[in-house]
Amino acid sequence: MGPHRDLVVVGASAGGIPALLTLLADLPGDLPMAVLVVVHGSPDSPGGLAEVLDRRSTYPASYARDGLEIAYGHVYVAPPDRHMTTNDGHLTVRHGPRENRFRPAIDPLFRSAAESHGPRVIAVVLSGGLDDGTHGLAMVKSHGGVAIVQSEEDALVPHMPASAANAVEADHVIPASQMAGVIASLVGKPRRVTRRGRSGARARKRAAADPPPPADPTEVPTVFTCPDCGGALWELEDHGTLRYRCHVGHGITSEGLARAKVDGVEESLWRAVRALAEHAELRRRMASRAWKGQLKGLASGWETEAARSELHADAIRRLLIPGEERRDPGTRAARPGKRSARRA
């Protein structure tokens, strides 16, 4: 499939499967195009998505394979834990660094399609969280392609399409039930070719390759660290989107980075709760043995430590779960007094 043919690229995340099934099932059966699909999923997914889509899709659907030539009348699905991009009419399927904390991610597919097929790309952003796909959709538009976004009221999880619609001048913001008709009206029709839409083999190969290390002088080093590998992040503004990437090649938008930092704080606090609870339990066990050995001073000190750790754990837990009732550490702290009275 040459770069002058139509390529429909679709990105979906949470809540996007019903919309994707609707779109693929409603497509007319005689359109001269191929469809490339990325759906966020777990790297441990058993890999049944292509079979599910194949049962409902007008066109046969299968997982993409590296180096496969893109053919008309077929739906190619990114395999679990693999990025899918286009390379001069062929598919590139690689492990690669995560982007926006996902693999497969939507942005690499959209970017490579924009570079390889220019104005012959029709890009679709469906339901999902955060903003993967926004930057890629902007690139599709800048190369003369068509941008279609699921309307917020139709999306089960509206954040991803809302982000795309707010950042990019989408050509169509519509429910999933209308997308097949719009795509059918576009496929095979002449479209304006922009200067950037005339991509050569060099551009296509560059887009399909793994992201290079930061080298652009417009990229600014920051104090932020990569949520995936902990490396330093460089900041760049690309097609109106503020993005970050590290030496390894992990890429993330500003929105995704902000969310990752919040998630990191929460994970750290829960680890602190667990560590404090384990410390309290260990000290109580030590105190129990000390009481049996008539080491009253040592036992009392360890039970005080246990109560203090439980108090700190409760304070952190209340930050994580607003409204949770405070457990009274004095309930357990009172036991040493009774026990010591019995043993005195």
N, C-alpha and C positions, 0 to 999 in steps of 0.2 A: 504494500500500500504506500504510494508515494506521497510526498508532502502536499500535493495539490488535491488530495482526497480529504473528505470530511472526517474529522475525528471528534467523537463525543467523549469527554472525560467527566467522570462523576465522582464526587467525594461525599462520604456520609460517615456519621459517627452515631452516638447514642440516639435511638429513636429513628434512625434513618432507613432501616431495613423495610418497613412497610411502604415508605415513599419510593424507595428504589424498586421494589417489586411492582408497584403501580406503574412507574415509568417504563420499566422493561416490558411489562405485559401489554401496555397500550401502544407500543411502537408499531407502525405499519411494517409489513414483512418485506418490502422491496426497496428499502432505502440504501443507497450506496455509501455506506459508512461503517466504521467499527466503533465499538464502545469499550472504553477502559474504565474500570471501577476500582476505587480504593475505599475500603470500609475499615475504620479503626477496630482493632480487636486485640485480644490477648495473644502474646507470643506462643502460649501453650494451647491455642485453639486447635481442636481436632481437624479443622480444615474442611468443613462441610458446606461453606457458604456458596461455593460455585455450583454445587449440586442443587441447593435450594433455589438459586437464581435460574438455573437451567430449566427447572420444572415449570417456572412461571414466565420466563422470558420468551418473547417472539423469536429471538435469535439464540442459537446454541451458546452456552456459557461454560467457560472452563478457566482453570487457573493459568496465569501467564507463565511462560518459560523463558529463561534468558536466551536471547538471540533469535527468538521466534519472529518470523515476518508477520506484520500486522495484515490481516486479511479482511475483506469486506464481509459484512453479515455475521459478525461474531462479537461476543462479549468476553473480554479478558478481565479476570479478577486478580488483584494483587494477592499473592499467597500470604499466609500468616507469617509475621516477623520478617517480611521482605518488602523493600521499596520497589515500586514498579515505575519505570520511566520509559520514554521513547528515544530512539536513536536512529535517525535516518530511515524511518519506515520499519524499524524492528523494535522489539521489546528488550529492555534491560531490566533484569530482576536481580537485585543484590541485597545483601544484609545491610551494609551501610550504617552510618551513625543515625540515631533517632533525630527526627525533627519535630518540634513542638511536643516532644516527649512521646511520639508515636512512631511505630514502624510496623506496617506501612503508614506513611504520612501522605496527605493530599497535596501539599505544596510542591514536593519534588515532581509529581506527575504533571501537575498543571504547568509548572515552569518549563519542563522539558517539552511538553506538547506545544506551548507557545513558541518556543525556539524552533521546533522541528516542523510545525504545521502552520504557524502564523495565523492568518485570517480564516483558515479552514477549521479552526478549533471552536467547538461549542462546549463550554465548561458549565457544570451544574454543581451547586452546593446545596446539600440536603441537611436534614436535621442533625444536630450535634451540639456538644458543649465547647466552650472556649472559641478559638479563632483559627484553627488550621484550615487552610484553603483560601483565606483572605488575601495573603500576599500572592499566591499563585493565580488567583482570579484577576488581580490587578495586572499581572504580567500578561495574561491572556488578552485582556482589554487593550493593553499597550501595544500588542502585536496585531491588533485588528480583529481578534476573535470575538465571540459572542458570550456574554455572561448571563447565566440564568440562576436565580436564587429562589429557594422555597420560601414562601411567605411565612412570616412569624406565626400567624394564627393557625397555619396548617401544620407547622412543625411540632413534633412531640417535645423536642428539646430545641428551643429557638435561638440559643446564643450563637451558634456557629453561622447560620444563615443571616442573623441580625448583624453580626460583625461584618460579614461580607457585603451586605447591602448598604451598611453605613459607610464603609471605607471605599467601596467601588461603585461607579455609576453603572449598575447592572442594567442590562437591556430588558430583562423580564424578571419581575418578582411575583411569583404565581404559585398556586397550590400544585402539588405533585400530579394531580389528575389532569392538569392542563399542559404538562411539560412535553408529553409525547407529541401532541399536536403542533406545538411550537417548534420542536426539533424537526418534525417532518416538513414544516413550511420553510425551514432554513437549509436543510441538507440538499446539496447539489445546486443551490442557487448562487449566482455571482455575489461576491462580497468585496468591499473595498480593500485593496492591498496597500498596507502602509509600508513606509520605508523599512521599519523594523520587522515587518512581516516577511520580508524577503530574506529568510535565513538560509545560510549556506551549510555545507556539511560540517565545517569547522564549528559553527555555533551549535549545531545539533549534537555533535560529539561532546562538546564542552558541557552542555546542559545535562546530558545523560550520565556523565561521569560523576563520581562522588564529589561532594563539595570540597574545594581546595582550602588549604589553610588561609587565614586572613592575610591579605597582601595589599588590598586596596587602600591607598592613602586616605580615603574618606572614612575608613573604619577607625573608630576611636577606642583605645583601650579603656576599660572600666574597672571599678573595684568589685564588680559582681563576679560570681563564680557559676560555672555550669551546673545545673541541677542533676545532670546525668553523670558527669565524670569529675566535677570539682575543679576543672581547669578555668583559667581566666577567660572572660568573655570580651569580645569586641562588639561595639555598637555601630550599626549602620542604618540609614534610612533609605529604603528601597521601595520605589513605586508608592510612596506615601505611607509605608508601613515601617514602624520602628522595630528593628530586629536585632538579635544578638547571636553570635556564634563563637565557638571555641576552636582551638588548634585541631582537635580531633575531627571537627566537622559537625558536631551537634548544633542544630539551629533552633531558635525559639523566638517567638514574638514577645513584645513587652508585656502584653496581657498574660501570655503563658508563663513568662518568667515571674511575674507578680504572684500568680496563683501557685507556682511551684514553691516560692519562698514561704507563702502562708502554709502550704501543706508541709513543708520542711519543719516549720516551727511546731506545728501540731504533732508531727511524728516525734520530734525531740521531746516535747512535753510528755507524751504518752510513755516514751522510754524512761523519762525521769520518774513518772508515777510507778512504773513497773520496778525500777531499781530501788526506789524508796520502800515499796511494799516488800520486796525480797529482803532488803536490809532489816526491816522491822521483823519479818518472820524469822530470819536467822538469829537476831538478837534475842527474840523470845525463846527460841530453842536453847540458846546458850544460857539464858537466864534460868530456864527450867532445870538444866543440868547443875547450875550453880546452887539453886535452892536445895537440890537433893544432896549436894555436898556440903550443905550448911555454910556456903559462902554468901552470906546475906548482903554484904556491901556490894560485892561484884554483881550479884543477881539484881539488886535494886537499880544499880547504875545501868545495866543492860536493858532492863525494862523501861527505864526512863528514855534511853536512846530509841527504843522501839516506838514508844509513844510519840516522841518528837518526829520520827520519820513518818509515822502515820498522819500526824498533823500536817506536815508539809505535803504529803501526797494528797490529802483531802483538799488542801488549798489549791493545788494545781488542777485537781479534778474539777473543782468548781469553776475554774477558768475555762476548761474545755467543755463542760456541760453546764451552761447557765441554768440556774434554778434548781440544781441538784441539792438536796438537803444535806446540811453539814453533819457528818458523823461525829459524834462527841468522843474525842479521844480519851476523855476522862473515864469512859465506861470501862475500857480495858486498863487504863492507868490505875484505876482504883483497886484492881485485883492484887497488886503487890502488897498493899497495906493489909488487906484481909489475910493474904497468905502469910505474911510476916507475923501477923498477930497470932495465927495458929501455930507458927513454928517458934515463936518467941519463948 
